[in-house]
Amino acid sequence: MAPQDIIIRPVISEKSMAGIAEKKYTFEVAKNATKIDVARACEELFGVKVAKVSTINVRGRFRRQGRFEGYTSSWKKAVVTLKPDSKTIEFFDSMM
């Protein structure tokens, strides 16, 4: 898989923004991507050095809209920790 297919989008939330100070970045990734795939994709796309990757499978949540009900789609989240000597990801720098 190409790196663009592995990393789908950044996750922008209060908790993920708090992790940027510790060089922890959160992304939505492909469901079949492994930790090694995510680390390689980050290094190739952003030109950084990855120290650690943690992955979480996020379950779909039950939602209602009027009389219709169902579940949102489930997805996979990855928290990428960079090495201390690595540069930061520029995309997140503009958000702080």
Secondary structure, 3 states (H helix, E strand, C coil): CCHHHHEEEECCCHHHHHHHHHCEEEEEECCCCCHHHHHHHHHHHHCCCEEEEEEEEECCCEEEECCEEEECCCEEEEEEEECCCCCCCHHHHCCC
